[in-house]
Amino acid sequence: MILPAIVPALFFVVAAIPVQVLGCRTRGRVAGMIALAGLGAAIMGVKGRRRGDSDPGWWIVSSLILAIPAVAVIIIAYAG
């Protein structure tokens, strides 16, 4: 149950790191790779639901948390 919570936590850790530490490009790439892990989390949730696992909801919640920043970036890109 703790594994689906690790990826969103990593995303917020990277977001909290100042730009001067990693640089803008590296920080963006790491955040993008972590956000892509949301796709993997969604797949794990769907597979778990099909197998009848007891609680695949954590994977689905994890993917939703990771989708929020991706949608925000798209909105900001088109608004600017």
Residue pairs with C-beta under 8 A, 6 or more apart in sequence:
1 55
1 58
4 41
4 44
4 58
4 59
4 61
4 62
5 58
5 62
7 34
7 37
7 38
7 41
7 62
7 66
8 62
8 65
8 66
10 34
11 31
11 34
11 35
11 65
11 66
11 69
14 22
14 27
14 30
14 31
14 34
15 31
15 69
17 27
19 27
21 27
22 30
31 69
34 66
35 66
35 67
35 69
35 70
37 66
38 62
38 63
38 65
38 66
38 67
38 70
39 63
41 59
41 60
41 62
41 63
41 66
42 59
42 60
42 63
44 56
44 59
45 56
45 57
45 58
45 59
45 60
45 62
45 63
46 56
47 56
48 55
48 56
48 59
49 56
